Amino acid sequence: MSASVEKAALELRTGGMSIVSDQNGGTLVLGALFATGRVIEFIAREAHGPVSLALPVETGGVRVEPLSAAGTLPELDRRANSVRSIAEDLAAGRRLGPGKILPADARDGLPTVTVARLDSALRLAELAGLAGAALVCPIRSQTGAPAGPIALASFGRRHDVPAVDAAAVLGYGPRRVRTRAARTQPRVVARARGYAQRLVAAPGLLARSG
């Protein structure tokens, strides 16, 4: 069953992840302000897809900055710092200059994400009060095929991640999402279930190298 838009946005606002889906598959979404090296590595490993930073542009389109999930944890942390810096500029209303892009060594192939899912990911981040900047990753099977409805539902249950239809997000009205007090740490550190449990349980884990 699809979660409500409010629940999915609240999950992002408190540092969690959500899934936006359409007839072509699903995409994992995380607010860019909560990016860490360990989270980037986790998303790529569990979703089996390329991780990218999706940003709104003044013309109303979407700017996509691909991220590489390869490297040691310190390298991924440096890339995550760049992601958060960009997201913080957006949240503060500062324009992103031509030089405000990710390091060249962090770039990878473009994601296979439909326009509807990209737009809904940014809309969800906007509803969550995160200036519309999000990490996105298409969810795939281990063979690389797009995950179908059953696989997406299984992924959501396994990692305690709500799923919402992309069309529902794009058609959501102007009502404000209920919010909780802001956390000083991303929820990926505080949560005791799903993906956070795996990250906290293995603090010495190194990301893939090469």
C-alpha positions, 0 to 999 in steps of 0.5 A, a space after each residue: 500500500 502506498 504511503 501518504 505524501 505527508 508521511 513520505 515528506 516527514 520521513 525526509 524531513 527527519 533524515 529518513 528515506 522514501 521511495 517514489 514510484 511509477 509504472 516504470 519502477 521506483 527511486 530511493 530519495 534522501 534529502 541532500 542535507 542529510 548526505 554522508 559518505 556511509 549513506 551514499 555507499 549504503 544507497 548504492 549497495 542496497 538499491 543497486 543503482 547509481 546515486 545522483 544529486 538532483 537540484 531544482 533550476 531557475 527555469 523549472 527543470 532539474 539539474 542532475 549531478 551524478 555521484 560515484 559510490 566507489 572509494 574509501 569512506 573518507 573519500 565518500 565523506 568528502 563528496 558528501 560534504 560537497 553535496 551538503 554545501 550545495 544543499 545549504 546554499 539552496 536552503 539559504 537562498 544563495 544561487 549556485 554559481 557555475 563553479 558550484 559543482 561536485 568534484 570531477 572524481 565524484 562524477 559517474 554515469 547518469 541515473 536511469 530515472 524517469 522525469 516524473 520520478 525526478 520531479 516528484 523527488 524534488 517536490 517531496 524534498 521541497 514539501 519536507 522543507 529541504 529546499 528541493 535538493 535530494 539524493 536519488 537512486 533508481 532501485 534495481 534488482 541484482 541483475 540490474 533490471 528495474 525493481 517491480 512493485 513486489 520488489 519495491 514493496 519488499 525493499 520498503 519493508 526490509 529497510 523501513 522506507 515508505 513508498 509513495 506514487 510519483 503522481 500523488 506527489 506531483 499532484 499534492 496540494 498546498 497544505 503544509 506537511 506536519 513537522 517535528 522539532 528539527 534534529 541536530 543529527 541525521 536520522 540515519 544515526 539515530 534510528 534503530 530499525 532498517 538501514 540505520 541499524 546496519 550502519 550503526 552496527 558496523 561503524 568500521 565498515 569501509 565503502 567499496 574501493 576502486 
